[in-house]
Amino acid sequence: MKNTNYQSALILGILIALGLSILGYTLGNSAIKYRQFERTVNVKGLSERDYPADVVIWPIQYTVADNKISGIYDSIETNTKKIKNFLIKNGIKASEVSVSSPEITDKSAQRYSSDSKAEFRYTAQQTVTVYSKQVDKVRNVMGALSELGKQGIVFNGNDYNARTEYLFTRLNEIKPKMIEEATKNARVVAEKFASDSKSSLGKIKTASQGQFSISERDKNNPQIKKVRVVSTVTYYLSD
């Protein structure tokens, strides 16, 4: 009886061991196939284009000085009127021109001022801003601004706050084509990689679109914008 039980236990152990071996082989073979299926290549595709800006913001900033506050306001009123008339005369719409409140400084009221012998007690800074979609026309008017300088208006051309800005606002119009181009470029890179590695390019596993960036093409042409996007795509590879 004991011998029979021993033989049964032995046979059962052999069958269990054989079953585990078969299972281990099957799982191992499946893992190998899965890893082969998971062979991928990760590539980036770039799309980069130049576009002209479609909005210009042009701050025209000038300074006046006087020993009387009334004189300051008279000068501001006169100069601002000259600038607005000049702009409208040269094709800028009145609705595209705005005037900010003047910044007036009383030098005698500056407690820690070392300039006690200043020629003028009051100085004021005024800004007339052009916001327009007529970029080329505004740029032409910029070149003629010296006409007002000859009339005695002192412009603050070197002030950072008076820097002209150019905007590109049509990004949504060009997004689809640029994303398509970036994806195509990514596939070209992936196909080259697959060819070099003697593999075949499969379907897309994952894809992500990077952020669009808009920058000046170069410092001398801020009115020309460089629009850029990078797409990242992962493809399956097979032998």
C-alpha positions in Angstrom: 0.0 0.0 0.0 2.8 2.3 0.9 4.6 1.4 -2.3 1.4 2.3 -4.3 1.1 5.7 -2.6 4.8 6.4 -3.3 4.4 5.5 -7.0 1.3 7.7 -7.3 3.1 10.6 -5.6 6.1 10.2 -7.8 3.9 10.2 -11.0 2.0 13.2 -9.8 5.3 15.1 -9.1 6.6 14.2 -12.5 3.4 15.5 -14.1 3.5 18.7 -12.1 7.1 19.3 -13.0 6.4 18.6 -16.7 3.4 20.9 -16.6 5.4 23.7 -15.0 8.2 23.3 -17.6 5.7 23.5 -20.5 4.0 26.6 -18.9 7.4 28.2 -18.4 8.4 27.6 -22.0 5.1 28.9 -23.3 5.3 32.1 -21.1 8.9 32.6 -22.1 8.1 32.3 -25.8 5.2 34.7 -25.4 7.4 37.2 -23.6 10.0 37.0 -26.4 7.3 37.6 -29.0 5.9 40.5 -27.0 9.3 42.1 -26.7 9.7 41.7 -30.4 6.3 43.3 -31.0 7.3 46.2 -28.7 10.4 47.2 -30.7 9.9 50.9 -31.4 11.7 53.9 -32.7 11.1 57.4 -31.2 11.7 60.3 -33.7 11.0 64.1 -33.9 9.7 66.0 -36.8 10.2 69.7 -37.3 8.1 72.2 -39.1 9.5 75.8 -39.4 8.1 78.6 -41.5 8.5 82.4 -41.8 5.4 84.6 -41.8 5.0 88.4 -41.9 3.6 89.9 -38.7 -0.1 91.0 -39.1 -0.3 93.5 -36.2 2.1 96.3 -35.2 2.1 98.2 -31.9 4.0 101.4 -32.3 4.5 103.7 -29.2 5.5 107.2 -30.2 7.0 108.7 -27.0 8.1 112.3 -26.6 9.3 114.6 -23.8 8.5 118.3 -23.1 9.8 120.6 -20.4 8.7 123.9 -18.9 8.8 126.0 -15.7 5.0 126.3 -15.6 2.6 123.4 -15.3 0.2 125.2 -17.6 3.0 125.4 -20.2 3.6 121.6 -19.9 0.0 120.8 -20.6 -0.1 123.3 -23.5 2.9 121.6 -25.1 1.5 118.2 -24.6 -1.8 119.2 -26.2 0.0 120.9 -29.1 2.5 118.0 -29.8 -0.1 115.3 -29.5 -2.4 117.0 -32.0 0.5 117.4 -34.4 1.3 113.7 -34.1 -2.3 112.5 -34.6 -2.7 114.8 -37.6 0.5 113.5 -39.1 -0.5 109.9 -38.7 -4.0 110.4 -40.1 -2.6 112.4 -43.0 -0.3 109.4 -43.8 -3.1 106.8 -43.9 -3.3 105.7 -40.3 -6.9 105.4 -39.1 -8.0 107.6 -36.2 -9.4 104.5 -34.5 -5.9 102.9 -34.5 -4.4 105.8 -32.5 -4.6 106.1 -28.7 -3.1 108.5 -26.2 -2.0 107.6 -22.7 -2.0 109.9 -19.6 1.2 112.0 -19.5 3.9 111.3 -16.8 4.8 114.6 -15.3 7.8 115.2 -13.0 8.2 118.2 -10.7 11.9 118.4 -10.0 11.5 120.8 -7.1 9.3 118.3 -5.4 11.9 115.5 -5.5 13.4 115.5 -2.0 16.6 113.7 -2.9 17.2 115.2 -6.2 20.7 116.5 -6.8 19.6 118.4 -9.8 18.7 121.6 -7.9 19.8 123.9 -10.7 17.7 122.2 -13.5 16.8 124.5 -16.3 13.2 123.5 -16.2 11.1 122.7 -13.1 8.6 120.4 -14.9 9.2 117.6 -17.5 6.6 115.4 -19.0 6.6 112.2 -21.0 3.7 111.4 -23.3 3.0 108.4 -25.4 0.8 108.2 -28.5 0.3 104.5 -29.6 -0.6 103.1 -33.0 -2.2 99.6 -32.9 -2.8 98.6 -36.5 -3.0 95.7 -38.9 -1.6 97.9 -41.7 1.9 96.8 -40.9 3.6 97.9 -44.1 1.9 101.3 -44.1 2.9 101.9 -40.5 6.5 101.0 -41.2 6.5 103.5 -44.1 5.1 106.2 -41.7 7.9 105.4 -39.2 10.5 106.4 -41.7 8.8 109.8 -42.2 8.6 110.7 -38.4 11.6 112.9 -38.7 9.3 115.5 -40.2 7.8 116.0 -36.8 11.3 116.1 -35.2 12.0 119.2 -37.4 9.0 120.8 -35.8 10.6 120.7 -32.4 9.2 117.4 -30.9 11.8 115.5 -28.9 11.2 111.7 -29.4 12.4 109.1 -26.9 13.6 106.6 -29.5 16.0 104.7 -27.2 13.5 104.1 -24.4 12.8 100.3 -24.0 9.1 101.1 -23.2 8.8 102.8 -26.6 10.0 99.7 -28.5 7.8 98.8 -31.5 6.2 95.3 -31.2 5.1 93.1 -34.1 2.6 90.3 -33.5 1.5 87.2 -35.5 -2.1 86.4 -34.6 -3.0 83.8 -37.3 -1.5 80.8 -35.6 -4.8 78.8 -35.6 -4.9 79.2 -39.4 -1.6 77.5 -40.0 -1.5 74.9 -37.2 -3.0 72.0 -39.2 -0.6 72.3 -42.1 2.5 72.7 -39.9 1.5 69.7 -37.7 1.0 67.6 -40.9 4.4 68.7 -42.2 6.1 67.9 -38.8 4.5 64.5 -38.7 5.6 63.7 -42.3 9.2 64.8 -41.5 9.1 62.5 -38.4 8.1 59.6 -40.6 10.9 60.3 -43.1 13.4 60.0 -40.2 11.8 56.9 -38.9 11.8 55.2 -42.3 15.5 56.0 -42.6 16.2 54.5 -39.2 14.2 51.4 -40.1 16.0 50.9 -43.4 19.4 51.3 -41.7 18.5 48.7 -39.1 17.0 46.3 -41.7 13.6 46.6 -40.1 10.1 47.5 -41.4 8.3 50.6 -40.1 4.9 49.8 -38.5 2.1 51.8 -37.2 2.3 54.8 -34.8 2.3 53.8 -31.2 2.2 57.3 -29.7 2.4 60.8 -31.0 2.6 64.2 -29.3 2.6 67.7 -30.6 5.1 70.1 -29.0 4.3 73.7 -28.3 4.3 76.2 -31.1 6.9 79.0 -30.7 6.9 82.4 -32.4 10.0 84.5 -32.5 11.7 87.2 -34.6 13.4 85.7 -37.6 16.4 88.0 -36.8 17.0 91.2 -34.9 17.1 93.3 -38.0 13.7 92.2 -39.2 11.3 91.9 -36.2 8.3 92.2 -38.6 9.1 88.7 -39.9 8.2 86.0 -37.5 9.6 82.4 -37.4 6.9 79.9 -36.4 8.2 76.5 -35.2 6.7 73.3 -33.9 8.3 69.9 -33.1 6.2 66.7 -33.1 7.4 63.5 -31.3 6.2 60.2 -32.8 6.9 56.6 -31.7 6.6 53.9 -34.4 6.5 50.1 -34.1 9.4 48.2 -35.8 9.3 44.7 -37.2 11.8 42.4 -39.0 
